[in-house]
């Protein structure tokens, strides 16, 4: 049960919503790994094109990297902003 909660938590953001960037990044990573692994057993003329492999790798890196950057660069929420809106409305 703990493992399922851990795996489910990988796809959620801080608010508990499903993060499509993480889901897309993981899907691209798994697809790329499966394709390259299967391709290691085939002949060279069945190989996917290099730009296609690079594009999927960049998409996976971008999706997973952007999630990490957003976490690091997130603006801290201050309680003062809610207090100032209440005083200006009065």
C-alpha positions in Angstrom: 0.0 0.0 0.0 2.9 2.4 0.8 4.4 1.7 -2.7 1.1 2.6 -4.4 0.9 5.8 -2.4 4.5 6.6 -3.3 3.9 6.0 -7.0 0.7 8.0 -7.0 2.5 10.9 -5.3 5.0 11.0 -8.1 2.3 12.3 -10.4 0.9 14.9 -8.1 1.9 18.5 -7.5 2.1 20.3 -4.2 -1.7 20.9 -4.1 -2.5 17.2 -4.8 -3.6 17.7 -8.4 -2.3 15.4 -11.2 0.7 17.1 -12.9 0.5 16.5 -16.7 4.1 17.6 -17.1 5.3 14.8 -14.9 3.0 12.3 -16.6 4.1 13.4 -20.0 7.8 13.4 -19.0 7.5 9.9 -17.5 5.7 8.6 -20.6 8.3 10.1 -22.9 11.1 8.6 -20.8 9.6 5.1 -20.8 8.8 5.2 -24.5 12.3 6.3 -25.3 13.9 3.7 -23.1 11.7 0.9 -24.5 12.4 2.0 -28.1 16.1 2.2 -27.7 16.2 -1.2 -25.8 14.1 -2.9 -28.5 16.3 -1.3 -31.2 19.4 -2.8 -29.8 18.2 -6.2 -31.0 17.2 -5.1 -34.5 19.2 -4.3 -37.6 20.5 -0.8 -38.3 17.9 0.1 -41.0 15.1 -0.3 -38.4 16.6 2.4 -36.2 14.6 5.5 -35.4 16.0 8.7 -36.8 18.5 10.6 -34.6 16.4 13.9 -34.6 13.4 11.9 -33.5 15.3 10.4 -30.6 16.7 13.8 -29.7 13.2 15.4 -29.8 11.7 12.8 -27.4 14.7 13.1 -25.1 14.4 16.9 -25.0 10.6 16.6 -24.4 11.2 14.3 -21.5 13.9 16.4 -20.1 11.9 19.6 -20.5 8.7 18.2 -18.9 10.6 16.8 -15.9 13.0 19.7 -15.7 10.3 22.4 -15.8 8.6 20.8 -12.8 11.8 20.9 -10.8 12.5 24.5 -11.8 9.0 25.6 -10.8 9.4 24.0 -7.4 12.7 25.8 -6.8 11.7 29.2 -8.2 8.2 29.3 -6.7 7.3 32.6 -5.0 6.6 32.3 -1.3 3.1 33.1 -0.4 2.9 35.7 2.2 0.0 36.3 4.6 0.5 40.0 4.3 -1.1 40.1 0.8 -4.4 38.9 2.1 -4.3 41.5 4.9 -3.6 44.3 2.5 -6.5 43.4 0.3 -8.8 43.4 3.3 -7.7 46.9 4.4 -8.0 48.4 1.0 -11.5 47.0 0.5 -12.7 48.5 3.9 
